Amino acid sequence: MLRSFVLCFLLWMQALPAAADPPRVLVIGDSLLASHKLSGRSVGDYLETYLGTEVTDRSTVGARMVYRMPVSGALGLSIPQQYRGQRWDWVIVNGGGNDLWMSCACRACARRLDKLISASGTKGVLPGLLYRLHQGGARIVYVGYLRSPGIGTPVESCKTVGNALEARVERLARQVPGLHYLSLHDLIPPGDLSYLALDRVHPSAKASREIARRIAALMTGNS
């Protein structure tokens, strides 16, 4: 009797579906995602909590999409070079803001924007990276930048070209299955400084937590 029970139990256990492996998640990008890493309150840190799985975070403060210095680029300042190694199930990515703010210095921004991503959304350095992620089998979330309604910021002059960048990414996302554009345009309530760091450019830890929550909701289909 006991042997029969044990045998039936073992057969039942074998028939159960195997537990799915946890998703392999990579975060790449600039300071929007990298802020608060040292204190363990970055977007990647909070994303681990929300997803309940390990997140590899290679995002780097000051990183750009176009970066030609090989050594520091390999150390993280080139966003495309942050993507390497194993296959990933999900890649969370942002970028382009430093290219526009630091590189064009409010001059020739249209040319720089076109180099990052064409008006059609299909050509440029940024679509090249996103296509590369897609060909690697990953689902992708491109995270847009913070807006600051009712708050003056040092990057206010970049607002128009920044909006154009994201409109082009959104256009591309509508054409590519598995590529999601996550806008943060409504994250900060008008005049609310609690979502910004003291420099009024980067996210506060509170904002990083909320960004991670929105990413996790999109990934799990709860958005």
Buried (B, 14 or more C-beta within 10 A) or exposed (E): EEEEEEEEEEEEEEEEEEEEEEBBBBBBBBBBBBBBBEEEBBBBBBBBEBBEBEBBBBBBBEBBBBBEEEEBBEEBBBBBBBBEEEEBBBBBBBBBBBBBBEBBEEEEBEEBBBBBBBEEBBBBBBBEBBBEBBEBEBBBBBBBBBBBEEBEBEBEEBEEBBBBBBBBBBBBBEEBEEBBBBBBEEBBEEEBEEBBBEEBBBBBBEBBBBBBBBBBEBBEEEE
